[in-house]
Structures are given as structure tokens and as C-alpha cells.
Amino acid sequence: MSATAENAAAAGAGQNQAFLSCRDMHAYYGESYIVQGMSFDVPEGGIMALLGRNGAGKTTTLRTIARAHEPTLKQGEIWLAGQPLHKMNANKAARAGVQLVPEDRRIIPGITVEENLIVAQVAPGTGWSIEEVYEHFPRLAERRRQDAVTLSGGEQQMLAVARAMAREVKLLLLDEPYEGLAPQIVQEIERIVEHVKSLGITTVMVEQNAIAALRLADTAVIVDMGEVAYQGDAQEVLDNKELREEYLAV
């Protein structure tokens, strides 16, 4: 067995200890077979970087875990702290504590920043209060009465994360949180993700900026053509130039 295959296979070894455990996932968009038997584990309270080239299946994997309407999970199991996510729809998964921050952020137009947060709190479960959100995101407090879609890209990303935190969250899924942001705003988003980690919340992050993601993450999973090519310590990927060039082109 190759080294990368051993890493992929090792995902099953710690299944009982894993906070999030994905076992033999097969997911489709229509007839397109995207996730092709992925298995990996995520320890509780850390940050995992889910990496790969464009089209590798990263976003599909996040949406499968979140039980989004698409893609369709046709085979496999997803366990979160002993709860079978694979038997849930998106609403039930959200009530179980799975919160997805999509790449397009899904800011609701025509209402203010604060109203976006209030809408998020309509869902069952207890997350941060509006006051707690503003403590962690003071820039949003300054813009609470502003139409949310007129925020800058970085502020919209803050709002998207804040909305997730305003709901009950045990697993935070971030899809391309740095997309289109200036370097100084990326640093601010990194501080937010690190703060979420300090609260004991588990985070899985898909990010095209692989080096930035690896520096922030504790563990990493690299996917290639819908399969797990590597699972291990994030620092090991940073130190392995050959692995990065082969699967990440960095």
C-alpha cells in the first residue's frame, strides 16, 4: 500500500474517537459522480483544511456533510458526535449543530445587518445572542442598520460567519472564506476562525489558498478526483513540497 493510500485508509482507524466521521461517501449532482468513496475523520475542537485542485470535489463534500438538497448521498455514513447525519435533511442537520457558510455567503438582500442576524436566530437551537455577535464582530455592530448587501466583501464574510454562530453550532463548515478578499481582510477572517476554535467548535475549511489554510489548520485532507489522497497533520503537508506540488500545485 502506498504512503498516501495508507493515510487515506487510516481514516477508519480512529472512527470511535472522531467528532466527525465520514465513511465511504458517494455523492452525485444529477448523473455526475463527484464524491467517490471518501472516508475521513475530524477530531473535536480543531480546524481541518479540506484541500484539492479545482473540481476535486471539495465543495460537494462540504454540502454532503451539511445534508444540502444537492448533492445526493447515495451511499455511505456521516456521524457527528454519534448522530447519524446521513439520515437527516439539511434542517435536521442544522438543528444538530452543523452550520455551512457557503462560498456565495447567501446574504439576504433588502434587510439590514441586524435583521440578517435575527432571521438566523429564528431556527431552533441556541447560539450567540445579537449582543454576543457584536462583541465578537464590532464592525458589524457599527453597521447594524446598514443594508447587508452594501457591506464590503470582508464584512459580508464576517456576517456570514456571524449568522452561523447565531445558531447552535457544533461543526462549522467554511467554503472558500478568503475568496476575493484583500490580504488584510484575510488576516481578520483568520483571527475569527482561530477564535471559533478557542471556543471548542470544530471547523472544516475548504480554501483555494492552500498555504494560508494549512498554516491555520491542525489537520488536512487532500482530495483528488472525488477520493481522499491524503489525510494527516497540516504541518506535514506544509513540509512536503512534493505532495503539495502533486495535488495542490503549490
Phi, psi and chi 1 to 4 in degrees:
 res  aa     phi    psi   chi1   chi2   chi3   chi4
   1 MET       -  135.3 -178.4 -178.9  -70.8      -
   2 SER   -71.6  165.2   68.9      -      -      -
   3 ALA   -62.1  -43.5      -      -      -      -
   4 THR   -67.8  -36.3   52.9      -      -      -
   5 ALA   -66.0  -37.3      -      -      -      -
   6 GLU   -63.5  -40.4  -74.1  177.0   -4.8      -
   7 ASN   -63.1  -41.8  -83.6  -65.2      -      -
   8 ALA   -65.8  -42.4      -      -      -      -
   9 ALA   -68.4  -28.5      -      -      -      -
  10 ALA   -66.2  -11.7      -      -      -      -
  11 ALA   -57.4  -32.0      -      -      -      -
  12 GLY   -79.4  -15.2      -      -      -      -
  13 ALA   -64.4  -38.7      -      -      -      -
  14 GLY  -105.0   30.2      -      -      -      -
  15 GLN   -56.1  -41.2 -179.4  175.4   -1.0      -
  16 ASN   -68.5  -27.1  -66.5  -27.0      -      -
  17 GLN   -90.3  -16.4  -68.6   75.8   34.3      -
  18 ALA   -69.8  143.8      -      -      -      -
  19 PHE   -78.0  -47.6 -178.3   67.4      -      -
  20 LEU  -113.4  126.0  172.6   68.4      -      -
  21 SER  -128.9  117.1 -176.5      -      -      -
  22 CYS  -106.9  124.2  -60.5      -      -      -
  23 ARG  -123.1  114.8  -55.6  -96.0   66.2   81.4
  24 ASP    50.7   52.3 -166.6   30.8      -      -
  25 MET   -77.2  132.0  -66.9 -168.0  -53.3      -
  26 HIS  -127.7  116.9  -62.1 -102.9      -      -
  27 ALA  -132.0  146.7      -      -      -      -
  28 TYR  -128.7  144.2  -69.4   72.3      -      -
  29 TYR  -104.1  106.1  -90.2  106.5      -      -
  30 GLY    59.2 -121.6      -      -      -      -
  31 GLU   -92.9   -4.0  -63.2  -60.3  -42.8      -
  32 SER   -82.3  122.0  -62.3      -      -      -
  33 TYR   -89.0  103.5 -176.5   22.2      -      -
  34 ILE  -100.8  -57.6  -51.8  -63.8      -      -
  35 VAL   -94.7  117.2  174.9      -      -      -
  36 GLN  -117.4   67.4  -56.6 -177.7   16.5      -
  37 GLY    87.1   36.3      -      -      -      -
  38 MET   -72.5  139.3  -77.4 -167.3 -162.6      -
  39 SER  -136.9  129.0  -65.1      -      -      -
  40 PHE  -162.7  161.1   59.5   83.8      -      -
  41 ASP  -122.2  150.4  -67.5  -27.1      -      -
  42 VAL  -127.1  121.6 -178.3      -      -      -
  43 PRO   -71.0  157.0   24.2  -31.5      -      -
  44 GLU   -72.0  138.7 -174.8  172.0    8.9      -
  45 GLY    83.9   -0.5      -      -      -      -
  46 GLY  -107.3 -175.1      -      -      -      -
  47 ILE  -115.7  125.9  -58.5  170.4      -      -
  48 MET  -112.2  129.6 -169.6 -166.5   86.5      -
  49 ALA   -92.0  122.6      -      -      -      -
  50 LEU  -102.4  108.5 -176.6   62.0      -      -
  51 LEU  -122.1  162.7  -54.4  173.5      -      -
  52 GLY   161.5  168.2      -      -      -      -
  53 ARG   -68.9  167.3  -64.1  175.5 -174.3  -93.2
  54 ASN   -56.9  133.9  -73.1  -27.3      -      -
  55 GLY    84.0    6.1      -      -      -      -
  56 ALA   -74.8  -20.7      -      -      -      -
  57 GLY   112.6   17.0      -      -      -      -
  58 LYS   -67.6  -53.1  -54.1 -178.1  -60.8  -65.4
  59 THR   -63.4  -39.9  -68.2      -      -      -
  60 THR   -60.0  -38.1  -59.3      -      -      -
  61 THR   -64.0  -45.8  -59.5      -      -      -
  62 LEU   -59.9  -46.5  -80.8 -164.4      -      -
  63 ARG   -66.8  -31.8  -70.8  179.0   58.4   83.4
  64 THR   -65.7  -43.4  -59.5      -      -      -
  65 ILE   -63.0  -40.3  -66.0  168.5      -      -
  66 ALA   -75.6   -6.5      -      -      -      -
  67 ARG    63.6   36.6  -50.3  -55.5  -61.7  122.5
  68 ALA   -61.0  158.0      -      -      -      -
  69 HIS   -55.0  -41.1  175.4   66.9      -      -
  70 GLU  -124.6  142.3  -71.3 -174.0  -42.3      -
  71 PRO   -79.2  176.2   31.5  -37.3      -      -
  72 THR   -98.8  124.0  -58.5      -      -      -
  73 LEU   -84.7  110.6  179.5   67.1      -      -
  74 LYS   -97.2  -16.6  -67.2 -164.4  174.4 -178.5
  75 GLN  -159.2  146.9 -178.7 -179.9  -37.7      -
  76 GLY   115.9  172.7      -      -      -      -
  77 GLU  -131.0  147.2  -63.0 -178.8   -9.4      -
  78 ILE  -133.3  118.0  -51.8  167.4      -      -
  79 TRP  -116.1  131.9  -65.0   89.7      -      -
  80 LEU  -122.0  108.9  178.8   70.4      -      -
  81 ALA    48.9   42.2      -      -      -      -
  82 GLY    85.2   -2.7      -      -      -      -
  83 GLN   -94.5  134.9  -60.5  179.3   81.3      -
  84 PRO   -83.2   90.2   30.4  -33.4      -      -
  85 LEU   -61.6  -30.0  -66.1 -178.0      -      -
  86 HIS   -64.4  -14.3   53.2  -78.9      -      -
  87 LYS   -99.9    5.7  -64.8 -177.2  178.5 -180.0
  88 MET  -110.6  157.4  -58.5 -179.3 -171.5      -
  89 ASN   -92.9 -178.0   59.9   22.9      -      -
  90 ALA   -61.9  -40.5      -      -      -      -
  91 ASN   -64.7  -43.6  -71.7  -25.7      -      -
  92 LYS   -67.7  -37.6  -71.8 -175.3  177.4  179.3
  93 ALA   -63.8  -39.8      -      -      -      -
  94 ALA   -63.6  -40.9      -      -      -      -
  95 ARG   -66.9  -25.0  -71.9 -163.7  -68.6  -89.0
  96 ALA   -79.9   -5.6      -      -      -      -
  97 GLY   108.2   12.0      -      -      -      -
  98 VAL   -94.9  117.8 -179.7      -      -      -
  99 GLN  -123.2  122.1  -56.9  -60.1  -23.3      -
 100 LEU  -102.5  127.2  171.0   64.6      -      -
 101 VAL  -104.4  101.2  179.0      -      -      -
 102 PRO   -74.3  164.2   27.7  -33.6      -      -
 103 GLU   -59.3  -37.1 -177.7  179.8   -0.8      -
 104 ASP   -85.0   -0.6   60.5    9.0      -      -
 105 ARG    72.2  -28.0  -62.4  162.7 -171.2  157.2
 106 ARG    55.8   41.6  -54.9  -80.7  174.3   88.8
 107 ILE   -68.1  133.2  -56.5  -59.2      -      -
 108 ILE   -80.0  121.1  -57.1  172.7      -      -
 109 PRO   -77.0  156.7   28.8  -34.3      -      -
 110 GLY    83.6    0.5      -      -      -      -
 111 ILE  -132.7  164.7   62.5  175.0      -      -
 112 THR   -78.9  172.5   65.8      -      -      -
 113 VAL   -56.8  -49.0  166.9      -      -      -
 114 GLU   -64.8  -37.8 -172.3  159.1  -62.6      -
 115 GLU   -66.1  -34.6  -71.8  166.7  -21.3      -
 116 ASN   -59.8  -40.0  -95.4  -93.5      -      -
 117 LEU   -69.9  -39.1  -65.6  169.4      -      -
 118 ILE   -63.7  -42.0  -68.7  169.7      -      -
 119 VAL   -60.0  -40.8  168.4      -      -      -
 120 ALA   -61.5  -32.8      -      -      -      -
 121 GLN   -80.2   -5.7  -69.2 -175.7  -40.6      -
 122 VAL   -65.0  -31.4  169.8      -      -      -
 123 ALA   -65.3  151.2      -      -      -      -
 124 PRO   -61.5  156.2  -20.3   31.4      -      -
 125 GLY   106.2  162.5      -      -      -      -
 126 THR  -120.5  121.5   54.6      -      -      -
 127 GLY  -120.9 -153.5      -      -      -      -
 128 TRP   -65.5  143.2  -73.4   -9.0      -      -
 129 SER   -73.4  167.8   66.4      -      -      -
 130 ILE   -58.4  -40.4  -60.4  -65.6      -      -
 131 GLU   -63.5  -40.9  -68.6   72.9   21.8      -
 132 GLU   -65.8  -39.3  -73.5  173.9  -47.8      -
 133 VAL   -56.7  -46.1  167.1      -      -      -
 134 TYR   -68.7  -29.0  -69.6  152.5      -      -
 135 GLU   -64.0  -40.6  -74.4  178.2   15.8      -
 136 HIS   -84.1  -25.6  -65.3  -72.9      -      -
 137 PHE  -127.4   71.3  -62.7   89.2      -      -
 138 PRO   -59.7  -27.6   16.7  -29.1      -      -
 139 ARG   -65.4  -34.6 -167.3  175.0  -56.1 -174.6
 140 LEU   -68.6  -34.1  -64.0 -177.5      -      -
 141 ALA   -61.7  -39.3      -      -      -      -
 142 GLU   -65.3  -26.8  -64.3  170.2    3.1      -
 143 ARG  -113.4   22.9  -70.2  157.3  173.9   73.1
 144 ARG   -59.0  -30.3   66.6  178.6   72.5 -169.4
 145 ARG   -94.8    1.6  -53.7  -59.3  179.0 -160.0
 146 GLN   -83.9  143.5 -174.6  172.4  -29.9      -
 147 ASP   -57.7  123.2 -172.0  -25.9      -      -
 148 ALA   -61.4  -33.4      -      -      -      -
 149 VAL   -74.7   -7.9  -64.3      -      -      -
 150 THR   -92.7    0.9   66.3      -      -      -
 151 LEU   -67.3  157.6  -63.7  174.1      -      -
 152 SER   -67.8  168.2   68.8      -      -      -
 153 GLY   -59.3  -42.7      -      -      -      -
 154 GLY   -65.5  -40.1      -      -      -      -
 155 GLU   -67.4  -36.6  -69.4  164.1  -11.0      -
 156 GLN   -64.3  -37.5  -72.9 -168.0   23.4      -
 157 GLN   -65.6  -39.9 -173.4   64.6   62.5      -
 158 MET   -60.0  -43.8  -69.2  177.3 -161.0      -
 159 LEU   -64.3  -40.0  177.5   55.8      -      -
 160 ALA   -62.3  -42.4      -      -      -      -
 161 VAL   -68.6  -41.4  174.0      -      -      -
 162 ALA   -61.4  -38.7      -      -      -      -
 163 ARG   -62.8  -38.8  -74.8 -170.5  -43.4 -175.7
 164 ALA   -63.8  -41.0      -      -      -      -
 165 MET   -72.4  -19.5  -59.8  -56.9  -65.0      -
 166 ALA   -77.2   -6.2      -      -      -      -
 167 ARG  -109.8  170.3  -53.3 -179.9   70.9  177.7
 168 GLU   -67.8  124.1 -175.8  168.7   -4.0      -
 169 VAL  -133.4  123.4   54.2      -      -      -
 170 LYS  -112.3  -29.1  -62.3  176.3 -178.3  176.0
 171 LEU  -133.2  116.5  176.1   65.6      -      -
 172 LEU  -101.9  123.6 -177.6   64.4      -      -
 173 LEU  -110.5  116.4  -54.4  174.8      -      -
 174 LEU  -111.5  121.9  -59.1  175.5      -      -
 175 ASP  -107.0  109.2 -166.7    4.0      -      -
 176 GLU    51.8   58.6  -59.5  -74.6    0.9      -
 177 PRO   -67.0  -18.7   24.7  -34.8      -      -
 178 TYR   -96.7   -0.3  -54.7  156.5      -      -
 179 GLU   -56.6  122.0  177.3   68.9   25.3      -
 180 GLY    74.0   11.7      -      -      -      -
 181 LEU  -101.1  147.3  -57.5 -176.1      -      -
 182 ALA   -69.0  153.6      -      -      -      -
 183 PRO   -53.2  -39.3  -27.9   35.5      -      -
 184 GLN   -69.2  -30.1   64.8  -91.0   26.4      -
 185 ILE   -75.4  -35.6  -57.6  -59.9      -      -
 186 VAL   -57.2  -42.7  167.4      -      -      -
 187 GLN   -61.9  -36.6  -68.4  176.8   -0.9      -
 188 GLU   -68.4  -40.9 -166.3  161.0   -7.8      -
 189 ILE   -64.4  -38.8  -61.0  -60.0      -      -
 190 GLU   -59.2  -42.1  -74.0  177.3  -21.3      -
 191 ARG   -63.0  -37.2  -74.4 -166.1  -67.2  -89.4
 192 ILE   -65.2  -44.4  -69.1  167.7      -      -
 193 VAL   -64.0  -40.1  175.8      -      -      -
 194 GLU   -63.5  -36.8  -72.3  177.0  -28.6      -
 195 HIS   -66.7  -41.5 -179.7   63.4      -      -
 196 VAL   -58.0  -42.3  168.5      -      -      -
 197 LYS   -61.1  -40.9  175.7 -174.2  174.0 -179.6
 198 SER   -62.6  -21.0   75.5      -      -      -
 199 LEU   -85.1   -0.7  -60.4  173.9      -      -
 200 GLY    85.4   12.5      -      -      -      -
 201 ILE   -89.7  132.5  -65.7  169.0      -      -
 202 THR   -79.7  135.5  -53.6      -      -      -
 203 THR  -128.1  134.9  -59.2      -      -      -
 204 VAL  -116.9  124.9  176.6      -      -      -
 205 MET  -123.4  123.1  178.4  171.3   63.7      -
 206 VAL   -93.6  128.6  164.0      -      -      -
 207 GLU  -153.7  128.8  178.1   51.5   53.6      -
 208 GLN   -71.5  -27.3 -156.9   59.2   39.1      -
 209 ASN   -79.3   81.9 -173.5  -20.2      -      -
 210 ALA   -63.2  -40.5      -      -      -      -
 211 ILE   -63.8  -45.3  -61.6  -61.0      -      -
 212 ALA   -62.2  -41.5      -      -      -      -
 213 ALA   -65.5  -42.3      -      -      -      -
 214 LEU   -66.4  -35.7  -73.0  164.8      -      -
 215 ARG   -66.6  -27.8  -73.0  172.6  176.3  161.9
 216 LEU   -87.6  -31.3 -172.0   64.4      -      -
 217 ALA   -82.5  159.2      -      -      -      -
 218 ASP   -92.2  -42.3  -55.9  -66.7      -      -
 219 THR  -128.5  166.5   58.2      -      -      -
 220 ALA  -143.6  144.7      -      -      -      -
 221 VAL  -125.1  127.5  167.7      -      -      -
 222 ILE  -106.0  128.0  -61.7  175.4      -      -
 223 VAL  -111.0  146.8  -62.0      -      -      -
 224 ASP  -143.2  118.0 -177.3   51.8      -      -
 225 MET    53.6   44.2  -59.4  -63.5  -69.8      -
 226 GLY    79.4    7.2      -      -      -      -
 227 GLU  -127.2  156.9  -61.5  179.2  -16.0      -
 228 VAL   -78.3  120.2  173.8      -      -      -
 229 ALA   -96.3  -26.1      -      -      -      -
 230 TYR  -157.5  142.1  173.1   90.9      -      -
 231 GLN  -140.5  130.2  177.3  171.7 -139.4      -
 232 GLY   176.6 -158.6      -      -      -      -
 233 ASP   -73.5  137.7 -173.9   80.6      -      -
 234 ALA   -62.3  -37.2      -      -      -      -
 235 GLN   -64.9  -32.6 -172.8   61.5   46.3      -
 236 GLU   -62.3  -37.1  -69.4  178.5    1.6      -
 237 VAL   -69.8  -41.5 -177.4      -      -      -
 238 LEU   -59.4  -35.7  -81.7  171.8      -      -
 239 ASP   -83.7  -11.9  -65.9  -19.7      -      -
 240 ASN  -105.7   87.8 -168.9  -30.2      -      -
 241 LYS   -61.8  -38.3 -177.2  177.9 -179.8 -178.8
 242 GLU   -62.4  -43.2 -178.1  179.0  -18.2      -
 243 LEU   -63.7  -44.4  179.3   67.3      -      -
 244 ARG   -64.2  -41.1  -72.1 -170.7  -76.8  105.7
 245 GLU   -67.2  -37.3  -72.3 -179.5  -16.6      -
 246 GLU   -68.8  -42.9 -179.5  176.9    0.2      -
 247 TYR  -108.2  -20.9  -67.7  110.4      -      -
 248 LEU  -120.9  -11.7  -54.6  175.0      -      -
 249 ALA    59.0   35.7      -      -      -      -
 250 VAL  -133.2      -  -65.7      -      -      -
